[in-house]
Amino acid sequence: MQQIHKMLDCHLNISMTYFVLDEREDGGSYQIITEVVRRSDSVGGTFRFRDGRDVPLKSIIDIQLEA
C-alpha cells in the first residue's frame, strides 16, 4: 500500500487485477485495469483511477507496475 502511495506522485501506470461479483448470480469475474491511480481512500477502502473507476481494496488480486 505504501508503494502505491509513492506511485501516486509519479503518475505511473499500474496494472491491477481484481474480482467483481456478479449481482444476479453466484460467482463473478476477474477484471484487469491498466491506468494511472488518481488517489487512494484508506477510509473508504478504494483506489480511484484517472478514468473515474473505483476498485475496492478487498477485491484486488494482483498489482503490477507498468514499464
PEKA-V567161 format. One record per run of one state. SS is the DSSP state (~ for helix, > for strand, _ for the rest). FROM is the first residue (numbers start at 1). TO is the last residue. Records with the same first field share a line. If there is no record, write none. Layout:
SS = FROM-TO + FROM-TO
//
This chain:
_ = 1-1 + 11-12 + 22-27 + 42-45 + 50-53 + 66-67
~ = 2-10 + 57-59
> = 13-21 + 28-41 + 46-49 + 54-56 + 60-65
//
